[in-house]
Amino acid sequence: MLKTYQALRRNGVIGINERNVRFVNALNERKFLIRVDDKELTKELANAADIPTPTLYGVIKNARDMKRLPEFIGHADGFVIKPAMGSQGKGIIVVESPLKGGWRLASGRRVDMEAMTYQINNMLSGMYSLGGQPDKALIEYRVKFDDVFGQVSYKGVPDIRVIVLKGVPVFAMLRLPTSESDGKANLHKGGVGVGLDLATGITQRAMQFDQLIDIHPDTAHPLEGIQTPYWDEILLMAAKSYDVTGLGYVGVDVVLDRERGPLLLELNARPGISIQIANRKGLRFVLDKAEALGRNAKTPEERVAIAKSLG
């Protein structure tokens, strides 16, 4: 055990404790956490900084707002309902299209108004929120994912996670849905994490359940060598997240829409560390280098240039 720990240290791998003490707690002021924990506020801040996000159709905060639900969900191309303060994809409803007497979910199941209202009430009660506090439900545009990742994705929408240190993107990975994860890109549910070259956005290595893999478990398609489109734009969106939140260590989640391009899905003030496995490289040395190089960088564009030099 000691030898394993020493080997990980030598290779710059950080653990949860080091992430929390050195980065999350030290660089993320508590008063700013609401800017990423509340997804409605995140949208407002991002849109003000010209960072595109999925269109917000409506917000339900109480029983009175529930009367407007038919108005908010009247979209033939689907919609998403999510808890504003939720995490890890819990409680989210992804609707693809209307059906007679109800709607078709992305999973293929059918849901009616009664079931949808019940789920929203659960959101308002705080069932899915951080700390179990009363919450609100956001109804927003359903992303139609770019087909570039179609051969390495199962049903759901892939996303790109970029970890940012004081405005400098330092690590990135593509997160892919699988049948194991029920079509969601969450790694803890069985999604696949694929390391991305920071300079080019090309996929490199991959993992599932912290085990290294080379092909997608459902499609058997190779995971290496896929070019992520809009890569420079994605890095710039990630770099700007520092300016709009004031958080020094944050995970930026971006989705690729086939019509609208990259959209900021959400921000995370406590990004996980499995991204090191996906990239087969420890975070510590890259973080140290980024911190030293980024001290004099004043604009997001300058910080993106630094990111591409990290190697």
PyMOL commands that set and color helices and strands:
alter all, ss='L'
color gray80, all
select helices_A, chain A and resi 2-10+16-27+30-32+34-37+39-48+63-66+69-72+113-125+130-132+147-152+187-189+231-245+275-279+284-296+300-309
alter helices_A, ss='H'
color red, helices_A
select strands_A, chain A and resi 56-60+79-83+93-99+102-105+110-111+137-140+159-165+168-176+192-196+203-208+211-213+249-257+261-268
alter strands_A, ss='S'
color yellow, strands_A
deselect
rebuild
show_as cartoon
